[in-house]
Amino acid sequence: MKKLFSFVLILALMLTLAAAASADPMVLYAAHDGVRVYAETNTASQVYKTLPQGDPVLIEQSASGWYATLVEDPAGGQTLGWIQAADLVTTPPCSHSWGPWTVQTAATCTEKGVQISTCTMCGETQTQAIEKIPHSYGDWIVRRSATCTQTGEMFRTCKVCGVEQTQVIEKLPHDYGDWTVRRAPTCTREGERVHWCKACGAEQTKAIDKVPHTYGDWTVLREPTCVQKGERGHWCTVCGHEETEKIPKLPHDFGPWEVTVETTDHSAGQRQRVCQYCGETEKESFDPEGTLRRKAKGDAVREIQQLLADQGYLKKKGVDGSYGSGTETAIKLFQKDQGLVPDGVAWPQTIEALRHEFGAWETVTELSRFSDGEDMRVCAKCGFEEHVFTKAEPSLRRGDKGKGVRCVQELLTALGYECGKIDSSYGGKLEKAWEAFAADHELDIEIDRIRPGDLDVLVNTWIDALPEENWMGQGDKDSPVNLILTITPAGSEDGLYRYDWEVSNLGSKDCRLVALLLGYGDDRDFTADNLVLVMNSASLKADGGKSRSGSFTVAADWAQGASPVYVCAVGCSEESGAVWTSNPVACSLDG
């Protein structure tokens, strides 16, 4: 249809142009893209240019099947160009506006369909193929069932065209029965088991591993000695198979050690022993008793390391109980300085030379309520000084925590010195409060702690400041607070006596333990001049519900020669503020 329309249009154009050959110039239009303008009425001649579809052309003259127009000559100026009549139309080509597609022939699963669209401007039509639609298959139908010996087949058919599609069904696995032993295994050959397919009778076999040999007891074939291995064997009771294995050599049967070279205090000895069976001789060197060598470990090594450190041959960190290269080098240096053979072995001679020869202990500082004790002794061989310090207790310093600190905070607060929060921690506020108290009572504040003598002043000042009606003395079974103190000796050494203590409250009201005080002489009321043994702000529950315990140490000279001395506990009622003392307990300080 479209081709016929184009042919009629071109024919009409050719007739029109032929009639107007001698008429005035007229305008025609390029019928398609790429219309060529030639130099002559010959498609083999030069092409001046090409025209896009719809481009207007002014026709000057015509020839048979050709139309002339003015064009720009590439060589310059204007000249005639020639266009084939079939490439021109009298009206501009339509810029089609296609309508919707309409199905002309529906597609099926065997043939394509056709759809058509019409230009709303010129009525020209265009067509387009519609692809085939898929087959509309029904369900699969088994044509031949699969078995364990052959494949099966199933098919399905298109509901529209009847075309058939097939598919293979894989073979089924064999349906074997239980295994049956066809041949039992022995220790010399494998067994065999078999089972059969219940459907087709196909047979499948599998080997059964040999069973182990059944051996009897071992029999010694050759006894071992210290010079050769022995051998033993045993046999299978079923097939007679023999299995043998080696028996390890016996150890030598050595006699006693015989010393061939005696040891000295600075050299090893030699000894030997002989095997009573084969005569083999074993020799070794051995050290004199107490000798220490490299790789030794333990307290004996630590002792000589400490002696080396005392005399400057070893650093303190080298005292670790392990005899390594550092200890060996230190021993060599010491031996060289002493004129001994510098072999790095700690012989008895070397250890004896290392040991200090201390003189008697001398007191450097007497232990007192206001200072720690210090004793010293000097080695006569090397001048090394050994110092022993005895700390005066109880004492407190900044950074300490605990019930003793809390007790100091409570007593200072009661005396009007601001300590801040009572938190059992010795910090800056407590330090300032203590400095104020110490200044008021002419105590030394240049030291870095509160000493036992300082605590004596604090507790006695607190007791002295109590209202007379608050001092209740020793309670009894009917008192709100009834403190019971028990003290047990725990040993003494160098004029120091150690005791364990326990305090409980058998009264009807809770109270807080303040301190354990030591009194001496005839005065037992503990109202003044007491020595503080323990500071302990701890709760004591009523009716003996919660006791407190600990230990303290007393120097004999603190009691100014008095023996026995008396110790009591001091407690403060949490409800009324009344102060009570326990039963006084006598402690002997006469050794």
ROFI-648770 format. One record per residue (C-alpha): chain; residue number from 1; y, z, x. Coordinates in Angstrom, 2 decimals, decimal comma. Each point is the difference from the previous one (the first is absolute). Layout:
BEGIN
- cadena|num|Y|Z|X
- A|NUM|Y|Z|X
...
This chain:
BEGIN
- cadena|num|Y|Z|X
- A|1|0,00|0,00|0,00
- A|2|2,38|1,06|2,77
- A|3|-0,82|-3,12|2,07
- A|4|0,57|-2,30|-2,99
- A|5|3,39|1,58|-0,65
- A|6|1,04|-0,52|3,64
- A|7|-1,13|-3,66|-0,03
- A|8|2,04|-0,81|-3,15
- A|9|3,02|1,74|1,48
- A|10|-0,19|-1,97|3,26
- A|11|-0,48|-3,30|-1,85
- A|12|3,06|0,64|-2,16
- A|13|2,00|0,85|3,08
- A|14|-1,02|-3,19|1,77
- A|15|1,00|-2,10|-3,03
- A|16|3,32|1,78|-0,25
- A|17|0,77|-0,51|3,69
- A|18|-1,01|-3,61|-0,12
- A|19|2,37|-0,60|-2,90
- A|20|2,80|1,73|1,83
- A|21|-0,50|-1,82|3,30
- A|22|3,38|-1,55|-0,14
- A|23|1,66|2,85|-1,94
- A|24|2,14|2,83|1,31
- A|25|-1,55|2,77|2,16
- A|26|-2,01|2,61|-1,94
- A|27|-1,45|3,49|0,70
- A|28|-3,76|0,61|0,16
- A|29|-1,99|3,11|1,13
- A|30|-2,77|0,73|2,51
- A|31|-3,19|0,24|-2,01
- A|32|-1,69|2,50|2,42
- A|33|0,54|1,84|3,26
- A|34|-0,04|-2,05|3,19
- A|35|1,34|-3,31|-1,40
- A|36|0,60|-2,19|3,09
- A|37|3,05|-2,19|0,66
- A|38|-1,02|-3,03|2,19
- A|39|2,10|-2,37|2,12
- A|40|-1,57|-3,05|-1,65
- A|41|-2,13|-0,82|-3,06
- A|42|-3,02|0,83|2,09
- A|43|-1,83|3,35|0,21
- A|44|-0,66|-0,67|3,67
- A|45|3,72|-0,13|0,82
- A|46|2,16|2,87|1,23
- A|47|0,42|3,04|-2,30
- A|48|3,60|1,22|-0,16
- A|49|-0,71|3,16|-1,95
- A|50|-2,06|1,59|-2,78
- A|51|1,25|1,23|-3,39
- A|52|-1,03|3,09|-1,99
- A|53|-1,15|-0,36|-3,61
- A|54|2,93|-0,54|-2,42
- A|55|2,46|-1,04|2,75
- A|56|2,45|-2,60|-1,50
- A|57|0,17|-3,47|1,64
- A|58|2,80|-2,58|-0,55
- A|59|-1,70|-3,38|-0,31
- A|60|2,07|-2,91|1,42
- A|61|-2,38|-2,92|-0,44
- A|62|-3,67|-0,73|-0,64
- A|63|-2,83|-2,18|1,20
- A|64|-3,52|-0,46|-1,25
- A|65|-1,34|3,62|-0,24
- A|66|2,82|1,40|2,23
- A|67|3,46|1,51|-0,52
- A|68|2,81|0,14|2,53
- A|69|2,45|2,89|0,62
- A|70|2,54|0,85|2,65
- A|71|-1,24|2,43|2,65
- A|72|1,36|1,42|3,21
- A|73|-1,37|-2,06|2,90
- A|74|-1,06|2,26|2,91
- A|75|1,63|-2,59|2,28
- A|76|3,32|0,59|-1,72
- A|77|1,73|-1,28|-3,14
- A|78|-1,61|-0,87|-3,30
- A|79|-2,73|-2,46|-0,80
- A|80|-2,37|-0,91|-2,78
- A|81|-3,19|1,96|-0,48
- A|82|-2,91|-1,07|-2,17
- A|83|-2,05|2,12|-2,41
- A|84|-3,14|-1,07|-1,83
- A|85|0,57|-0,26|-3,79
- A|86|-3,10|2,18|-0,64
- A|87|1,79|2,91|1,80
- A|88|2,98|0,04|-2,39
- A|89|0,52|0,96|-3,67
- A|90|2,95|-0,56|-2,33
- A|91|0,26|3,65|-1,03
- A|92|-0,37|3,19|2,10
- A|93|-3,64|1,31|0,11
- A|94|-0,75|2,88|-2,34
- A|95|-0,03|3,54|1,50
- A|96|-2,92|0,96|-2,16
- A|97|-0,05|3,18|-2,09
- A|98|-3,69|0,47|-0,67
- A|99|-1,21|1,80|-3,07
- A|100|-3,00|2,39|-0,17
- A|101|-3,51|-1,11|0,84
- A|102|-2,17|-0,97|-2,94
- A|103|-3,79|-0,20|0,22
- A|104|-1,06|-3,54|-0,70
- A|105|-3,69|0,42|0,84
- A|106|-1,50|3,51|0,40
- A|107|-2,00|0,77|3,17
- A|108|-3,68|0,95|-0,25
- A|109|-2,54|1,30|2,50
- A|110|-1,08|-3,64|0,62
- A|111|3,28|-2,02|-0,12
- A|112|3,65|0,52|0,91
- A|113|2,64|0,01|-2,75
- A|114|3,46|-1,69|-0,20
- A|115|3,43|1,45|-0,86
- A|116|3,25|-1,94|-0,59
- A|117|3,76|0,75|0,30
- A|118|2,88|-2,18|-1,41
- A|119|3,59|-0,38|1,38
- A|120|2,41|1,24|-2,70
- A|121|2,64|-2,46|1,25
- A|122|-1,76|-3,34|0,47
- A|123|-3,35|0,50|-1,68
- A|124|-1,97|-0,78|3,15
- A|125|-3,34|1,92|0,21
- A|126|-2,07|1,46|2,83
- A|127|-3,60|1,18|0,02
- A|128|-1,97|2,67|1,91
- A|129|-3,69|0,76|0,29
- A|130|-1,44|3,34|-1,28
- A|131|-2,79|1,38|2,25
- A|132|-3,50|0,49|-1,40
- A|133|-0,67|3,46|-1,44
- A|134|-2,93|2,15|1,37
- A|135|-3,38|-0,13|-1,67
- A|136|-0,50|2,68|-2,66
- A|137|-3,43|1,32|0,97
- A|138|-2,15|2,22|-2,18
- A|139|-2,13|2,93|1,25
- A|140|-2,60|-0,38|2,76
- A|141|-3,53|-0,62|-1,29
- A|142|-3,08|0,66|2,15
- A|143|-2,06|-3,17|0,16
- A|144|-2,59|1,38|2,46
- A|145|-0,31|3,67|0,98
- A|146|-0,13|0,93|3,69
- A|147|-3,10|1,68|1,45
- A|148|-0,82|1,41|3,43
- A|149|-1,49|-3,41|0,95
- A|150|2,49|-2,53|-1,41
- A|151|3,67|-0,26|-0,96
- A|152|1,09|-0,23|-3,62
- A|153|2,64|-2,20|-1,70
- A|154|2,68|0,58|-2,64
- A|155|2,43|-2,44|-1,65
- A|156|3,02|-0,17|-2,29
- A|157|1,51|-2,89|-2,05
- A|158|3,60|-1,08|-0,64
- A|159|0,78|0,56|-3,70
- A|160|2,23|-3,10|-0,06
- A|161|-1,80|-2,74|1,94
- A|162|-3,47|1,44|0,41
- A|163|-0,06|-0,26|3,80
- A|164|-2,52|2,43|1,52
- A|165|0,45|2,32|3,03
- A|166|-3,00|1,62|1,76
- A|167|-0,40|2,95|2,42
- A|168|-2,91|1,28|2,07
- A|169|-1,34|3,53|-0,64
- A|170|-1,14|1,57|3,29
- A|171|-3,59|1,14|0,45
- A|172|-0,80|3,58|-0,98
- A|173|-1,14|2,48|2,73
- A|174|-3,70|0,79|0,15
- A|175|-0,96|3,06|-2,06
- A|176|-2,29|1,75|2,47
- A|177|-2,33|2,85|-0,91
- A|178|-0,63|3,13|2,09
- A|179|-1,09|-0,25|3,63
- A|180|-3,73|0,16|0,67
- A|181|-1,42|0,86|3,43
- A|182|-2,23|-2,87|1,04
- A|183|-0,80|1,41|3,45
- A|184|0,75|3,55|1,12
- A|185|1,75|0,40|3,38
- A|186|-1,63|1,72|2,95
- A|187|1,28|1,08|3,40
- A|188|-1,17|-3,35|1,46
- A|189|1,10|-2,55|-2,62
- A|190|2,55|-0,47|-2,78
- A|191|-0,98|0,24|-3,64
- A|192|1,02|-2,35|-2,80
- A|193|1,22|0,46|-3,55
- A|194|0,35|-2,60|-2,76
- A|195|1,43|-0,49|-3,49
- A|196|0,00|-2,91|-2,48
- A|197|2,52|-1,57|-2,39
- A|198|-0,90|0,91|-3,57
- A|199|1,22|-3,40|-1,22
- A|200|-1,38|-2,54|2,46
- A|201|-2,35|2,01|2,21
- A|202|1,95|-0,69|3,21
- A|203|-1,12|2,36|2,78
- A|204|2,22|1,90|2,43
- A|205|-1,34|2,00|2,96
- A|206|1,52|2,51|2,40
- A|207|-1,33|1,61|3,16
- A|208|-0,60|3,77|0,15
- A|209|0,89|1,57|3,37
- A|210|-2,76|1,42|2,14
- A|211|-0,58|3,72|-0,40
- A|212|0,53|2,25|3,05
- A|213|-2,93|0,92|2,17
- A|214|-1,64|3,31|-0,93
- A|215|-0,13|1,71|3,38
- A|216|-2,01|3,07|0,84
- A|217|1,22|2,87|2,19
- A|218|1,38|-0,63|3,48
- A|219|-2,43|0,30|2,90
- A|220|1,23|0,61|3,54
- A|221|-1,28|-2,81|2,24
- A|222|1,71|1,26|3,18
- A|223|1,64|3,37|0,50
- A|224|3,60|-0,11|1,28
- A|225|1,02|1,71|3,23
- A|226|3,31|0,50|1,78
- A|227|-0,61|-3,22|1,99
- A|228|-1,31|-2,40|-2,65
- A|229|0,21|-0,54|-3,76
- A|230|-2,99|0,64|-2,21
- A|231|-1,34|-2,18|-2,81
- A|232|-1,39|0,60|-3,47
- A|233|-1,54|-2,24|-2,67
- A|234|-1,21|-0,09|-3,59
- A|235|-1,99|-2,53|-2,05
- A|236|0,23|-1,48|-3,50
- A|237|-2,81|1,38|-2,15
- A|238|-0,16|-3,31|-1,91
- A|239|0,10|-2,74|2,64
- A|240|-0,32|1,91|3,25
- A|241|3,41|-1,15|1,34
- A|242|1,06|2,13|2,99
- A|243|3,55|1,24|0,59
- A|244|1,00|1,76|3,24
- A|245|3,17|1,64|1,32
- A|246|1,16|1,65|3,19
- A|247|0,25|3,77|0,36
- A|248|3,08|1,03|2,04
- A|249|-0,45|1,57|3,41
- A|250|-0,17|3,76|0,14
- A|251|2,81|1,88|1,76
- A|252|-0,72|1,24|3,50
- A|253|-1,49|3,46|0,12
- A|254|2,37|1,43|2,56
- A|255|-0,55|3,31|1,69
- A|256|2,82|2,49|0,67
- A|257|3,14|-0,97|1,92
- A|258|-0,08|0,77|3,72
- A|259|3,34|0,35|1,79
- A|260|0,14|-2,09|3,15
- A|261|3,71|0,57|0,79
- A|262|1,72|3,18|-1,15
- A|263|3,37|-0,10|-1,77
- A|264|3,14|1,59|1,39
- A|265|3,16|1,10|-1,78
- A|266|1,49|-3,40|0,84
- A|267|-2,94|-2,45|0,09
- A|268|-2,97|-1,17|-2,07
- A|269|-3,61|0,67|0,90
- A|270|-3,09|-2,21|-0,20
- A|271|-3,28|0,62|-1,81
- A|272|-3,17|-1,87|-0,91
- A|273|-3,07|0,24|-2,20
- A|274|-3,37|-1,82|0,05
- A|275|-2,03|-1,46|-2,89
- A|276|-3,36|1,81|-0,06
- A|277|-1,78|-3,12|-1,25
- A|278|1,29|-2,90|2,13
- A|279|1,94|1,71|2,79
- A|280|3,34|-1,60|-1,00
- A|281|2,87|1,92|1,62
- A|282|3,32|0,52|-1,82
- A|283|3,01|1,06|2,03
- A|284|3,47|1,07|-1,07
- A|285|3,07|1,75|1,26
- A|286|1,21|3,09|-1,85
- A|287|3,20|1,98|0,00
- A|288|0,40|3,69|0,63
- A|289|0,41|2,01|-3,20
- A|290|3,50|-0,17|-1,49
- A|291|0,87|-3,40|1,53
- A|292|2,06|-2,35|-2,19
- A|293|0,26|-3,75|0,45
- A|294|1,64|-2,97|-1,68
- A|295|-1,11|-0,54|-3,64
- A|296|-0,64|3,74|-0,49
- A|297|1,48|1,51|-3,17
- A|298|0,53|3,44|-1,48
- A|299|1,69|3,35|0,53
- A|300|-0,97|0,22|3,70
- A|301|1,86|-3,28|0,62
- A|302|2,98|1,24|-2,04
- A|303|0,11|3,16|2,17
- A|304|0,27|-1,86|3,33
- A|305|2,53|-2,44|-1,56
- A|306|2,16|2,97|-0,99
- A|307|-0,25|1,39|3,56
- A|308|1,04|-3,41|1,37
- A|309|2,94|-0,12|-2,47
- A|310|1,06|3,58|0,97
- A|311|0,30|-1,13|3,63
- A|312|1,76|-3,30|-0,71
- A|313|-2,90|-2,41|0,64
- A|314|-0,43|-1,08|-3,64
- A|315|2,36|-0,51|-2,93
- A|316|-0,39|2,23|-3,05
- A|317|-1,16|-2,93|-2,17
- A|318|-2,89|-0,50|2,43
- A|319|-1,57|3,31|-1,10
- A|320|-2,37|-1,58|-2,54
- A|321|-3,49|1,16|1,01
- A|322|-1,05|-3,46|1,21
- A|323|-0,59|-0,60|3,74
- A|324|1,54|-3,46|0,45
- A|325|1,81|-1,89|2,76
- A|326|3,12|2,17|-0,32
- A|327|-1,96|3,22|0,54
- A|328|-1,94|-1,56|2,88
- A|329|3,21|-1,08|1,73
- A|330|1,52|3,48|-0,47
- A|331|-3,14|1,61|1,54
- A|332|0,23|-2,33|3,01
- A|333|3,65|0,93|0,59
- A|334|-0,81|3,72|-0,25
- A|335|-3,01|-0,35|2,36
- A|336|2,13|-1,85|2,53
- A|337|2,70|2,70|-0,09
- A|338|-2,69|2,69|0,46
- A|339|-1,65|-1,78|2,96
- A|340|-3,12|-0,78|-2,06
- A|341|-1,84|-3,32|-0,20
- A|342|2,07|-1,99|-2,57
- A|343|-2,90|-1,49|-2,00
- A|344|1,33|0,84|-3,52
- A|345|-3,03|2,17|-0,87
- A|346|0,67|3,51|-1,24
- A|347|-2,51|1,83|2,25
- A|348|-0,34|3,77|-0,26
- A|349|2,03|0,19|3,22
- A|350|2,80|-2,05|-1,60
- A|351|-0,05|1,99|-3,25
- A|352|0,11|3,30|1,90
- A|353|2,99|-1,25|1,98
- A|354|1,66|-1,09|-3,24
- A|355|-0,39|3,33|-1,78
- A|356|2,98|2,33|0,03
- A|357|-0,03|3,43|1,62
- A|358|2,36|1,86|-2,29
- A|359|1,58|3,30|0,79
- A|360|0,64|2,74|-2,57
- A|361|1,99|-0,67|-3,16
- A|362|3,67|0,92|0,23
- A|363|2,29|0,58|-2,95
- A|364|2,95|-2,38|-0,03
- A|365|1,39|1,05|-3,40
- A|366|-1,12|2,99|-1,99
- A|367|-1,10|-0,73|-3,56
- A|368|2,46|1,68|-2,34
- A|369|1,39|-0,24|-3,49
- A|370|2,77|-2,22|1,36
- A|371|-1,84|-2,17|2,58
- A|372|-3,33|-1,72|0,62
- A|373|-2,19|1,37|2,74
- A|374|-0,78|-1,99|3,16
- A|375|-2,57|0,75|2,71
- A|376|-0,62|-2,00|3,18
- A|377|-2,50|-0,19|2,86
- A|378|0,09|-2,16|3,16
- A|379|-2,79|-1,87|1,82
- A|380|-0,19|1,19|3,62
- A|381|-1,30|-3,42|1,15
- A|382|2,40|-2,47|-1,63
- A|383|2,79|2,11|-1,48
- A|384|-0,71|-1,17|-3,55
- A|385|1,50|2,31|-2,58
- A|386|-1,86|0,75|-3,22
- A|387|2,14|1,35|-2,84
- A|388|-1,12|1,67|-3,21
- A|389|2,48|0,44|-2,85
- A|390|-0,37|2,48|-2,85
- A|391|2,16|-0,83|-2,98
- A|392|1,81|2,85|-1,73
- A|393|-0,98|-0,14|-3,67
- A|394|1,04|-0,30|-2,72
- A|395|2,79|-2,47|0,78
- A|396|1,63|-2,94|-1,75
- A|397|1,88|-3,08|1,14
- A|398|1,82|-2,91|-1,66
- A|399|-2,41|-2,46|-1,58
- A|400|-2,59|2,69|-0,88
- A|401|-1,30|0,20|-3,56
- A|402|-1,92|2,64|-1,87
- A|403|0,05|3,41|-1,62
- A|404|1,53|1,71|3,05
- A|405|3,02|-2,31|-0,21
- A|406|0,25|0,67|-3,74
- A|407|0,00|3,76|0,63
- A|408|2,94|-0,31|2,46
- A|409|1,89|-2,14|-2,54
- A|410|-0,56|2,61|-2,74
- A|411|1,05|2,98|2,17
- A|412|3,15|-1,75|1,32
- A|413|0,94|-1,01|-3,55
- A|414|-0,51|3,59|-1,18
- A|415|2,34|1,16|2,82
- A|416|2,71|-2,48|-1,10
- A|417|-0,53|-2,83|2,50
- A|418|-0,02|-3,48|-1,60
- A|419|-3,24|-1,81|0,91
- A|420|0,12|-2,72|-2,64
- A|421|-3,18|-0,79|-1,91
- A|422|-2,92|2,35|0,73
- A|423|-2,51|-2,73|0,85
- A|424|-2,12|1,48|2,86
- A|425|1,54|-2,54|2,43
- A|426|2,06|1,02|3,05
- A|427|2,93|-2,43|-0,12
- A|428|3,70|-0,11|0,76
- A|429|1,15|2,37|-2,78
- A|430|-2,46|2,71|1,05
- A|431|1,07|-0,47|3,61
- A|432|3,67|0,57|-0,88
- A|433|-0,87|3,07|-2,13
- A|434|-2,04|1,45|2,87
- A|435|2,81|-0,61|2,51
- A|436|2,35|1,95|-2,28
- A|437|-2,48|2,89|-0,33
- A|438|-0,72|0,05|3,74
- A|439|3,72|0,08|0,83
- A|440|0,51|2,92|-2,43
- A|441|-2,84|1,94|1,68
- A|442|0,72|-1,00|3,63
- A|443|-3,22|-2,00|0,39
- A|444|-0,39|-2,83|2,52
- A|445|0,55|-3,35|-1,76
- A|446|-0,25|-2,15|3,14
- A|447|-3,79|-0,12|-0,22
- A|448|-1,84|-2,65|-2,05
- A|449|-1,89|2,31|-2,38
- A|450|-0,03|3,22|-1,99
- A|451|-1,97|2,53|2,11
- A|452|-2,13|2,96|-1,14
- A|453|2,81|2,41|0,99
- A|454|2,45|-2,06|-2,11
- A|455|-2,36|0,30|-2,99
- A|456|-0,20|3,76|0,62
- A|457|3,79|0,21|-0,40
- A|458|-0,04|-2,24|-3,11
- A|459|-2,73|1,95|-1,85
- A|460|1,40|3,44|0,92
- A|461|3,49|-1,11|-1,07
- A|462|-1,43|-1,17|-3,34
- A|463|-1,86|3,30|-0,47
- A|464|3,11|2,01|0,92
- A|465|2,08|-2,01|-2,52
- A|466|-2,39|0,68|-2,89
- A|467|1,35|2,30|-2,71
- A|468|-1,74|3,36|0,29
- A|469|-1,46|-0,37|-3,48
- A|470|-1,69|-3,30|1,02
- A|471|-2,03|1,62|2,81
- A|472|-3,19|1,07|-1,74
- A|473|-2,14|0,86|3,04
- A|474|-3,78|-0,14|-0,32
- A|475|-1,33|-0,77|-3,45
- A|476|-3,08|1,42|-1,66
- A|477|-2,52|-1,08|-2,64
- A|478|2,55|0,56|-2,78
- A|479|2,90|-1,88|1,71
- A|480|1,17|-3,47|-1,14
- A|481|-0,62|-1,07|3,60
- A|482|-2,85|1,53|1,99
- A|483|-0,42|-1,71|3,39
- A|484|-3,30|0,49|1,84
- A|485|-0,06|-0,95|3,72
- A|486|-3,22|-0,45|1,99
- A|487|0,06|-0,56|3,79
- A|488|-2,96|-0,93|2,21
- A|489|0,09|-0,05|3,87
- A|490|-0,64|-3,51|1,38
- A|491|-0,01|0,70|3,76
- A|492|2,40|0,72|2,85
- A|493|0,91|-1,60|3,35
- A|494|2,58|0,78|2,67
- A|495|1,73|2,69|-2,07
- A|496|0,15|-2,14|-3,18
- A|497|-1,82|1,26|-3,11
- A|498|-0,97|-2,44|-2,74
- A|499|-0,65|1,03|-3,61
- A|500|-1,00|-1,79|-3,22
- A|501|1,71|1,17|-3,19
- A|502|-0,27|-0,37|-3,77
- A|503|2,38|1,18|-2,75
- A|504|-0,68|0,16|-3,75
- A|505|1,98|1,37|-2,96
- A|506|-1,93|2,27|-2,39
- A|507|3,12|0,77|-2,07
- A|508|0,78|-1,35|-3,46
- A|509|2,92|-2,26|1,07
- A|510|0,19|-2,99|2,35
- A|511|1,93|0,45|3,23
- A|512|0,91|-1,95|3,12
- A|513|-1,23|1,01|3,47
- A|514|2,94|0,29|2,41
- A|515|-1,42|1,15|3,35
- A|516|-2,46|2,11|1,94
- A|517|1,86|2,73|1,93
- A|518|-1,05|2,12|2,98
- A|519|1,27|3,56|0,29
- A|520|-0,66|2,45|2,81
- A|521|0,60|3,66|0,61
- A|522|-0,07|2,58|-2,74
- A|523|2,13|-1,93|-2,49
- A|524|-2,18|-1,91|-2,47
- A|525|2,43|-0,77|-2,80
- A|526|0,92|-3,39|1,53
- A|527|3,63|0,29|-1,06
- A|528|1,49|-0,88|3,42
- A|529|-0,77|-1,13|3,57
- A|530|-3,12|-1,95|-1,02
- A|531|-1,58|-2,80|2,01
- A|532|-0,84|-3,18|-1,96
- A|533|-3,60|-1,18|0,44
- A|534|-0,12|-2,63|-2,79
- A|535|2,63|-1,80|-2,10
- A|536|-1,66|-1,36|-3,15
- A|537|1,78|-0,66|-3,28
- A|538|-3,14|-0,45|-2,10
- A|539|-0,80|0,87|-3,60
- A|540|-2,44|2,87|-0,62
- A|541|-1,42|-0,17|-3,52
- A|542|-0,47|3,18|-2,03
- A|543|-3,37|1,73|-0,32
- A|544|-1,20|-1,40|3,33
- A|545|0,08|-3,53|-1,35
- A|546|1,08|-1,63|3,26
- A|547|-0,03|1,58|3,46
- A|548|1,58|-1,21|3,29
- A|549|-1,47|0,17|3,50
- A|550|0,70|-0,92|3,59
- A|551|0,18|1,48|3,50
- A|552|2,54|1,50|2,40
- A|553|0,16|1,05|3,67
- A|554|1,55|3,25|1,31
- A|555|0,98|0,73|3,60
- A|556|-0,85|3,56|0,97
- A|557|3,42|0,67|1,56
- A|558|1,83|-1,02|-3,22
- A|559|-1,05|3,36|-1,44
- A|560|1,61|1,80|3,01
- A|561|-3,32|1,56|0,90
- A|562|-0,78|1,33|-3,45
- A|563|-3,57|-0,30|-1,22
- A|564|-1,03|-0,33|-2,67
- A|565|2,75|-2,01|-1,63
- A|566|0,34|-0,53|-3,75
- A|567|0,24|-3,29|-1,86
- A|568|1,01|-0,49|-3,63
- A|569|0,75|-2,89|-2,32
- A|570|3,35|-0,27|-1,79
- A|571|0,24|-1,73|-3,38
- A|572|2,81|-0,70|-2,47
- A|573|-0,45|-0,03|-3,77
- A|574|0,94|-3,42|-1,36
- A|575|1,00|1,59|-3,31
- A|576|2,08|3,06|1,00
- A|577|0,87|-0,54|3,66
- A|578|-1,57|3,37|0,91
- A|579|-1,55|0,19|3,50
- A|580|-3,42|1,58|0,56
- A|581|-2,07|0,75|3,10
- A|582|-3,76|0,03|0,37
- A|583|-2,19|2,70|1,43
- A|584|0,75|0,47|3,73
- A|585|-2,96|-1,07|2,19
- A|586|-0,51|1,53|3,46
- A|587|-0,69|-2,42|2,90
- A|588|-1,08|1,24|3,42
- A|589|1,80|-1,47|3,03
- A|590|-1,64|2,09|2,71
- A|591|-2,80|-2,43|0,80
